[in-house]
Amino acid sequence: MLITDDGSENKGAVTDMLAKPGMLWKKIIAQVDIVQSNSMVEAANKIIKHRFLYKQCIACLAELKNKLPAIIEEYNNTPLVSLSAYTPNEVLAGKTPDFKRFEKQFFIARKKRISANQNVTCDTC
């Protein structure tokens, strides 16, 4: 099975290729054919593209293959909001994301932002 989302990049040529007689792969659409989603992988791909790949000039596939291990290692050791500031490696090692972990700090930061915004004076308003 090839699990994809229902995005346009997974239609047309991909669908045609998988529909050929004798093809061993079957296309399954996440959240349509099955309840699971590929949103976690999509999010990781987006982060890797925007934080790492788009900032570099990569000339060929061989260069990309050479750079990917270091990029993936850095990503796996970067704290993520979606993991309540744990890294993917920490979660894989058994830490459980706890979104109340920074509740007090978020509350204090919000109060400070509101206060700062209320104290801004604007000569044109």
C-alpha positions as CSV (number, residue, x, y, z in Angstrom):
1,M,0.0,0.0,0.0
2,L,1.1,3.6,-0.7
3,I,-0.6,5.9,1.7
4,T,-1.0,9.5,0.4
5,D,-3.1,12.5,1.2
6,D,-5.6,13.7,-1.3
7,G,-3.3,16.5,-2.6
8,S,-3.0,17.3,-6.3
9,E,0.6,16.0,-6.3
10,N,-0.8,12.5,-5.7
11,K,-3.3,12.5,-8.6
12,G,-2.8,12.2,-12.3
13,A,0.5,10.4,-13.1
14,V,0.7,8.7,-9.6
15,T,-2.8,7.4,-9.9
16,D,-2.3,6.3,-13.5
17,M,1.0,4.5,-12.6
18,L,-0.6,2.6,-9.7
19,A,-3.7,1.6,-11.8
20,K,-1.5,-0.3,-14.4
21,P,-2.2,-4.0,-14.6
22,G,0.1,-6.1,-12.5
23,M,1.1,-3.2,-10.2
24,L,1.8,-4.5,-6.7
25,W,1.2,-1.2,-5.0
26,K,-2.3,0.0,-4.1
27,K,-2.9,3.7,-3.4
28,I,-4.7,4.4,-0.1
29,I,-5.8,8.0,0.7
30,A,-5.4,9.0,4.3
31,Q,-8.6,10.2,6.0
32,V,-10.6,8.9,3.1
33,D,-9.8,5.2,2.7
34,I,-8.4,4.9,6.2
35,V,-8.8,6.9,9.4
36,Q,-5.1,7.6,9.9
37,S,-3.5,10.8,8.7
38,N,-0.1,11.6,7.2
39,S,-0.2,15.1,8.8
40,M,2.8,14.4,11.1
41,V,5.0,13.4,8.1
42,E,3.7,16.4,6.1
43,A,4.6,18.7,9.0
44,A,8.1,17.2,9.3
45,N,8.6,17.5,5.5
46,K,7.5,21.2,5.6
47,I,9.9,22.0,8.5
48,I,12.8,20.3,6.8
49,K,12.2,22.1,3.5
50,H,11.7,25.5,5.0
51,R,14.4,25.4,7.8
52,F,17.1,23.6,5.9
53,L,16.6,22.8,2.2
54,Y,15.3,26.1,0.8
55,K,18.2,27.9,2.5
56,Q,20.8,25.9,0.6
57,C,21.7,25.6,-3.1
58,I,21.7,21.9,-3.7
59,A,22.9,21.2,-7.3
60,C,22.0,17.5,-7.7
61,L,20.5,14.4,-6.1
62,A,23.9,13.1,-4.9
63,E,24.5,16.4,-3.0
64,L,21.0,16.1,-1.4
65,K,21.7,12.5,-0.4
66,N,25.0,13.6,1.1
67,K,23.4,16.5,3.2
68,L,20.2,14.7,4.3
69,P,21.7,12.7,7.2
70,A,23.0,15.9,9.0
71,I,19.7,17.7,8.3
72,I,17.7,14.8,9.7
73,E,20.0,14.6,12.7
74,E,19.6,18.3,13.4
75,Y,15.8,18.1,13.0
76,N,15.6,15.1,15.3
77,N,17.4,17.1,18.0
78,T,15.4,20.3,17.6
79,P,12.7,21.0,20.3
80,L,9.3,21.2,18.6
81,V,6.1,23.0,19.9
82,S,4.1,20.0,18.7
83,L,6.0,17.8,21.1
84,S,5.7,20.4,24.0
85,A,9.4,21.5,23.5
86,Y,10.8,18.0,23.5
87,T,12.9,16.8,20.5
88,P,11.7,13.9,18.3
89,N,14.6,11.9,19.7
90,E,13.5,12.6,23.3
91,V,10.0,11.4,22.5
92,L,11.3,8.3,20.8
93,A,13.4,7.7,24.0
94,G,10.2,7.7,26.0
95,K,9.4,11.3,27.1
96,T,5.7,12.1,26.9
97,P,4.7,15.5,25.5
98,D,2.8,17.4,28.2
99,F,1.2,20.6,27.0
100,K,0.7,21.8,30.5
101,R,4.4,21.8,30.9
102,F,4.8,25.5,30.1
103,E,1.3,26.6,31.1
104,K,2.6,29.1,33.8
105,Q,5.2,30.6,31.5
106,F,2.6,31.0,28.7
107,F,0.3,32.7,31.2
108,I,3.0,35.1,32.3
109,A,4.1,35.9,28.8
110,R,0.5,36.6,27.7
111,K,0.0,39.0,30.6
112,K,3.2,40.8,29.7
113,R,2.2,41.1,26.0
114,I,-1.2,42.5,26.9
115,S,0.4,45.0,29.3
116,A,3.0,46.0,26.8
117,N,0.3,46.5,24.0
118,Q,-1.9,48.5,26.3
119,N,1.0,50.9,27.2
120,V,1.9,51.7,23.6
121,T,1.1,55.3,22.7
122,C,0.6,56.2,19.1
123,D,0.9,59.8,18.0
124,T,-1.2,59.3,14.9
125,C,-4.2,57.6,16.6
